[in-house]
Amino acid sequence: MIDPQQMAASNDDTARMVGSQIYDTEMVGSQIYGIGIDAVDIKRFRGVLTRCPQLAERLYTTAELDYAYKANDPLLRLAARFVAKEAIAKAMGTGIWQLRFANVEVTHQRGHPPSVLLHERAKRIADARGIRKWYLSITHTEIVAMAFVIALHG
Ligand SMILES: CC(C)(COP(=O)(O)OP(=O)(O)OC[C@H]1O[C@@H](n2cnc3c(N)ncnc32)[C@H](O)[C@@H]1OP(=O)(O)O)[C@@H](O)C(=O)NCCC(=O)NCCS
């Protein structure tokens, strides 16, 4: 989350860049298939992954783990990606266990919003439902991680 003081210092270019995606022309003619939202308490999530570190390999792809471990506190990125996967399952209208966590990947491109890359069963289900585009937004603080997603079809 942005610190209010940082926000006061931000310029118009940043605002345009962060908000530009909403004018994406690919959306024309599309309909919303579903939306999803989820949040997790960081302390609780840290406790679970500390007790069961082997969970990480079941929940994340190698690329997600590599990206998370570049951060000072990887748990924040892991938590945000965990809730993103849950939010994606909600938008698809299916349970995350049906999709398998590692088949729902959150990808990263520096300076851009995160995006969704589905594999195997998750991709087959999304394709069958005609979902062709995703919008994903994530945020994390020391206290909470949250994700919001929109799935488009048509
Ligand atoms: C995008 C931005 C608003 C993030 O806000 P923040 O308060 O620092 O951090 P938050 O916890 O709310 O969000 C972090 C998440 O935003 C996402 N993000 C990064 N760049 C983004 C962008 N341009 N648009 C939308 N989301 C973005 C990332 O997924 C990040 O999570 P991650 O580190 O786990 O990958 C802020 O970094 C910003 O204004 N950046 C300016 C544009 C920019 O990205 N410049 C970098 C050029 S190299």
The ligand as an SDF file (V2000), in Angstrom:
LIG
                    3D

 48 50  0  0  0  0  0  0  0  0999 V2000
    2.4130   -0.0310   -8.6000 C   0  0  0  0  0  0  0  0  0  0  0  0
    2.4660    0.6930   -7.2540 C   0  0  0  0  0  0  0  0  0  0  0  0
    1.2080    1.5580   -7.1340 C   0  0  0  0  0  0  0  0  0  0  0  0
    2.5190   -0.3680   -6.1310 C   0  0  0  0  0  0  0  0  0  0  0  0
    2.1520    0.2100   -4.9080 O   0  0  0  0  0  0  0  0  0  0  0  0
    2.8670   -0.1020   -3.5040 P   0  0  0  0  0  0  0  0  0  0  0  0
    2.1210    0.6310   -2.4940 O   0  0  0  0  0  0  0  0  0  0  0  0
    4.3250    0.0970   -3.6230 O   0  0  0  0  0  0  0  0  0  0  0  0
    2.7260   -1.6690   -3.2540 O   0  0  0  0  0  0  0  0  0  0  0  0
    1.4360   -2.6410   -3.0910 P   0  0  0  0  0  0  0  0  0  0  0  0
    1.7120   -3.5970   -1.9980 O   0  0  0  0  0  0  0  0  0  0  0  0
    0.1410   -1.9080   -3.0130 O   0  0  0  0  0  0  0  0  0  0  0  0
    1.4510   -3.4000   -4.4690 O   0  0  0  0  0  0  0  0  0  0  0  0
    2.5500   -4.1810   -4.7940 C   0  0  0  0  0  0  0  0  0  0  0  0
    2.1680   -4.9760   -5.9840 C   0  0  0  0  0  0  0  0  0  0  0  0
    1.7580   -4.1290   -7.0490 O   0  0  0  0  0  0  0  0  0  0  0  0
    1.9780   -4.8230   -8.2770 C   0  0  0  0  0  0  0  0  0  0  0  0
    2.4300   -3.8850   -9.2760 N   0  0  0  0  0  0  0  0  0  0  0  0
    3.6850   -3.5210   -9.5820 C   0  0  0  0  0  0  0  0  0  0  0  0
    3.6680   -2.6280  -10.5660 N   0  0  0  0  0  0  0  0  0  0  0  0
    2.3760   -2.4210  -10.9030 C   0  0  0  0  0  0  0  0  0  0  0  0
    1.7160   -1.5890  -11.8600 C   0  0  0  0  0  0  0  0  0  0  0  0
    2.3840   -0.7920  -12.6810 N   0  0  0  0  0  0  0  0  0  0  0  0
    0.3750   -1.6420  -11.9020 N   0  0  0  0  0  0  0  0  0  0  0  0
   -0.3240   -2.4450  -11.0820 C   0  0  0  0  0  0  0  0  0  0  0  0
    0.2450   -3.2500  -10.1450 N   0  0  0  0  0  0  0  0  0  0  0  0
    1.5770   -3.2120  -10.0660 C   0  0  0  0  0  0  0  0  0  0  0  0
    3.0130   -5.9070   -8.0070 C   0  0  0  0  0  0  0  0  0  0  0  0
    2.4340   -7.1560   -8.2590 O   0  0  0  0  0  0  0  0  0  0  0  0
    3.3390   -5.7390   -6.5350 C   0  0  0  0  0  0  0  0  0  0  0  0
    3.4110   -6.9470   -5.8090 O   0  0  0  0  0  0  0  0  0  0  0  0
    4.7420   -7.8440   -5.8420 P   0  0  0  0  0  0  0  0  0  0  0  0
    5.8630   -6.9970   -5.3840 O   0  0  0  0  0  0  0  0  0  0  0  0
    4.4230   -8.9390   -4.8870 O   0  0  0  0  0  0  0  0  0  0  0  0
    4.8830   -8.3060   -7.2550 O   0  0  0  0  0  0  0  0  0  0  0  0
    3.7090    1.5820   -7.1220 C   0  0  0  0  0  0  0  0  0  0  0  0
    4.8570    0.7540   -7.1190 O   0  0  0  0  0  0  0  0  0  0  0  0
    3.8440    2.5950   -8.2540 C   0  0  0  0  0  0  0  0  0  0  0  0
    3.1900    3.6130   -8.2640 O   0  0  0  0  0  0  0  0  0  0  0  0
    4.7140    2.3470   -9.1900 N   0  0  0  0  0  0  0  0  0  0  0  0
    4.9280    3.2900  -10.2690 C   0  0  0  0  0  0  0  0  0  0  0  0
    4.8230    2.6210  -11.5520 C   0  0  0  0  0  0  0  0  0  0  0  0
    5.8830    1.6230  -11.6220 C   0  0  0  0  0  0  0  0  0  0  0  0
    5.5920    0.4550  -11.4920 O   0  0  0  0  0  0  0  0  0  0  0  0
    7.1270    2.0490  -11.8190 N   0  0  0  0  0  0  0  0  0  0  0  0
    8.2390    1.1450  -11.8490 C   0  0  0  0  0  0  0  0  0  0  0  0
    9.0100    1.3490  -13.1110 C   0  0  0  0  0  0  0  0  0  0  0  0
   10.3380    0.2740  -13.1030 S   0  0  0  0  0  0  0  0  0  0  0  0
  1  2  1  0
  2  3  1  0
  2  4  1  0
  2 36  1  0
  4  5  1  0
  5  6  1  0
  6  7  2  0
  6  8  1  0
  6  9  1  0
  9 10  1  0
 10 11  2  0
 10 12  1  0
 10 13  1  0
 13 14  1  0
 14 15  1  0
 15 16  1  0
 15 30  1  0
 16 17  1  0
 17 18  1  0
 17 28  1  0
 18 19  1  0
 18 27  1  0
 19 20  2  0
 20 21  1  0
 21 22  1  0
 21 27  2  0
 22 23  1  0
 22 24  2  0
 24 25  1  0
 25 26  2  0
 26 27  1  0
 28 29  1  0
 28 30  1  0
 30 31  1  0
 31 32  1  0
 32 33  2  0
 32 34  1  0
 32 35  1  0
 36 37  1  0
 36 38  1  0
 38 39  2  0
 38 40  1  0
 40 41  1  0
 41 42  1  0
 42 43  1  0
 43 44  2  0
 43 45  1  0
 45 46  1  0
 46 47  1  0
 47 48  1  0
M  END
$$$$
